[in-house]
């Protein structure tokens, strides 16, 4: 936010505001009043611009925001097939609630297998999986109502407590679709 304000200030403020004066100033009451007026006008423009920009409500990094509020940042675009609802999908992911790590399956030797649309993952992820291709890696910002809801999640062994309506950051990679990947079909046949 600070860098955005500085950028906007530099775009709208007169360039003289950022340069030291080269001559000695003999100011009069009239020129001082004019400088104050210009300064206040410039600050008002920056303030209005910052308020308008902040009211969009989108995460600064979002490539796309779904109508539900899930924001998607594409890290890597895959070229593989797209899963159908009910199809088995192999994914890797990590997730964070603020600074607390919830899960990290990028470090495990095996991916996590789930049926697309089965409800086995939080709602925000379930909504996004059918849109992904094999090879896609996306960073999701999931609003609290599509994560653990108003009740949150109690702490469990090795897992932190998640407060109610906590926004979740979820990085997910579609690793494979057993039964739909061409190299597997060629290897074992599809008779």
C-alpha positions as CSV (number, residue, x, y, z in Angstrom):
1,X,0.0,0.0,0.0
2,X,2.8,2.4,0.8
3,X,4.5,1.7,-2.5
4,X,1.2,2.3,-4.3
5,X,0.7,5.7,-2.6
6,X,4.3,6.7,-3.4
7,X,3.8,5.7,-7.0
8,X,0.5,7.6,-7.2
9,X,2.0,10.6,-5.5
10,X,4.9,10.7,-7.9
11,X,2.5,10.5,-10.8
12,X,0.2,13.3,-9.7
13,X,2.4,15.6,-7.6
14,X,4.4,18.3,-9.4
15,X,7.9,17.4,-10.0
16,X,9.1,20.4,-8.2
17,X,8.0,18.9,-5.0
18,X,10.7,16.3,-5.2
19,X,13.6,18.6,-6.1
20,X,15.5,20.9,-3.8
21,X,15.2,24.6,-4.7
22,X,18.2,25.9,-6.6
23,X,17.8,29.5,-5.6
24,X,17.3,31.2,-2.3
25,X,13.7,31.7,-1.6
26,X,12.2,35.1,-0.8
27,X,8.7,34.2,-0.3
28,X,5.8,36.5,0.1
29,X,2.5,35.8,1.7
30,X,0.9,35.4,-1.7
31,X,3.4,32.8,-3.1
32,X,3.3,30.8,0.2
33,X,-0.5,30.7,0.0
34,X,-0.3,29.5,-3.6
35,X,2.1,26.8,-2.7
36,X,-0.1,25.6,0.1
37,X,-3.1,25.5,-2.2
38,X,-1.2,23.5,-4.8
39,X,0.1,21.1,-2.1
40,X,-3.4,20.5,-0.7
41,X,-4.8,20.0,-4.2
42,X,-2.1,17.4,-5.0
43,X,-2.7,15.6,-1.7
44,X,-6.5,15.5,-2.4
45,X,-5.9,14.0,-5.8
46,X,-3.6,11.3,-4.4
47,X,-6.1,10.5,-1.6
48,X,-9.0,10.2,-3.9
49,X,-7.0,8.0,-6.3
50,X,-5.8,5.7,-3.4
51,X,-9.4,5.4,-2.0
52,X,-10.8,4.6,-5.4
53,X,-8.1,2.0,-6.1
54,X,-8.5,0.4,-2.7
55,X,-12.3,0.0,-3.0
56,X,-11.9,-2.6,-5.8
57,X,-11.5,-5.3,-3.1
58,X,-9.2,-7.5,-5.2
59,X,-5.9,-9.0,-3.9
60,X,-3.1,-7.1,-5.5
61,X,-1.7,-10.3,-7.2
62,X,-4.9,-11.8,-8.6
63,X,-5.0,-12.8,-12.3
64,X,-8.7,-13.7,-11.9
65,X,-11.2,-13.5,-9.2
66,X,-14.2,-15.8,-9.4
67,X,-17.7,-14.6,-8.5
68,X,-17.5,-16.5,-5.2
69,X,-14.5,-14.4,-4.2
70,X,-11.7,-17.0,-4.7
71,X,-8.7,-15.1,-6.2
72,X,-6.4,-17.1,-8.6
73,X,-2.8,-16.2,-9.4
74,X,-1.4,-18.5,-12.1
75,X,2.2,-19.6,-11.2
76,X,2.5,-22.2,-14.0
77,X,0.3,-23.1,-16.9
78,X,0.0,-26.7,-17.7
79,X,-0.7,-28.3,-21.1
80,X,-2.5,-31.5,-19.9
81,X,-6.1,-32.5,-19.8
82,X,-8.8,-31.0,-17.6
83,X,-10.5,-33.2,-15.1
84,X,-14.2,-34.1,-15.2
85,X,-16.3,-34.0,-12.0
86,X,-16.0,-37.3,-10.2
87,X,-12.6,-38.1,-11.8
88,X,-9.6,-39.0,-9.7
89,X,-7.0,-36.3,-9.6
90,X,-3.5,-36.3,-8.1
91,X,-2.6,-32.9,-6.6
92,X,0.1,-31.4,-4.5
93,X,-0.6,-28.4,-2.3
94,X,0.4,-26.3,0.7
95,X,-1.9,-24.0,2.7
96,X,-1.5,-21.2,5.2
97,X,-3.9,-19.4,7.6
98,X,-2.0,-16.2,8.1
99,X,1.5,-17.2,9.1
100,X,0.5,-20.7,10.3
101,X,1.2,-23.5,7.9
102,X,-1.8,-25.9,7.7
103,X,-0.5,-28.5,5.2
104,X,2.4,-29.0,2.9
105,X,2.2,-31.9,0.4
106,X,4.9,-30.5,-1.9
107,X,7.5,-32.2,0.3
108,X,5.9,-35.6,0.3
109,X,6.9,-38.4,-2.2
110,X,3.3,-39.1,-3.2
111,X,0.6,-36.6,-4.3
112,X,-2.8,-36.4,-2.6
113,X,-5.5,-38.2,-4.5
114,X,-9.0,-36.8,-4.5
115,X,-12.2,-37.1,-6.6
116,X,-13.0,-33.8,-8.3
117,X,-16.2,-32.4,-6.8
118,X,-16.5,-34.9,-4.0
119,X,-16.3,-32.4,-1.2
120,X,-13.1,-33.8,0.3
121,X,-11.3,-30.4,0.2
122,X,-12.4,-27.0,1.3
123,X,-15.1,-25.4,-0.9
124,X,-12.8,-22.8,-2.5
125,X,-10.4,-25.5,-3.7
126,X,-13.3,-27.8,-4.8
127,X,-14.6,-24.9,-7.0
128,X,-11.2,-24.4,-8.7
129,X,-10.0,-28.0,-9.4
130,X,-12.3,-28.5,-12.4
131,X,-10.8,-25.4,-14.0
132,X,-7.2,-26.7,-13.8
133,X,-5.2,-28.6,-16.3
134,X,-2.5,-31.2,-15.5
135,X,0.7,-29.2,-15.0
136,X,-1.1,-26.1,-13.7
137,X,0.1,-24.6,-10.4
138,X,-2.1,-21.8,-9.0
139,X,-2.0,-19.7,-5.8
140,X,-5.5,-19.3,-4.4
141,X,-6.7,-16.8,-1.9
142,X,-9.8,-18.4,-0.4
143,X,-12.3,-16.3,1.6
144,X,-13.2,-17.6,5.1
145,X,-16.7,-18.6,4.1
146,X,-15.3,-21.0,1.4
147,X,-12.6,-22.3,3.7
148,X,-13.4,-23.3,7.3
149,X,-16.4,-21.0,7.8
150,X,-17.5,-19.2,10.9
151,X,-16.6,-22.0,13.2
152,X,-13.0,-22.3,12.0
153,X,-11.1,-25.5,12.9
154,X,-9.9,-26.6,16.3
155,X,-6.2,-27.4,16.8
156,X,-5.2,-31.1,16.3
157,X,-1.9,-33.0,16.4
158,X,0.6,-31.0,14.4
159,X,-2.1,-28.7,13.0
160,X,-2.8,-25.2,14.2
161,X,-6.2,-23.8,15.3
162,X,-7.8,-21.8,12.5
163,X,-10.1,-19.0,13.6
164,X,-13.6,-18.5,12.1
165,X,-13.8,-16.9,8.7
166,X,-10.0,-17.0,8.3
167,X,-8.8,-16.3,4.8
168,X,-6.7,-19.2,3.5
169,X,-3.8,-19.0,1.0
170,X,-3.7,-22.3,-0.9
171,X,-1.0,-23.2,-3.5
172,X,-2.1,-26.2,-5.6
173,X,-0.6,-28.1,-8.5
174,X,-2.5,-30.5,-10.7
175,X,0.0,-33.4,-10.9
176,X,-2.0,-36.0,-12.8
177,X,-5.3,-37.5,-13.8
178,X,-4.9,-41.3,-13.5
179,X,-6.8,-42.8,-16.5
180,X,-6.7,-39.7,-18.6
181,X,-3.0,-39.1,-19.1
182,X,-1.9,-40.2,-22.6
183,X,1.4,-41.7,-21.5
184,X,-0.3,-44.0,-19.0
185,X,-2.9,-45.0,-21.5
186,X,-0.2,-45.9,-24.0
187,X,1.7,-47.9,-21.4
188,X,-1.1,-50.0,-20.1
189,X,-3.5,-49.9,-23.0
190,X,-7.1,-48.7,-23.1
191,X,-9.1,-51.7,-24.4
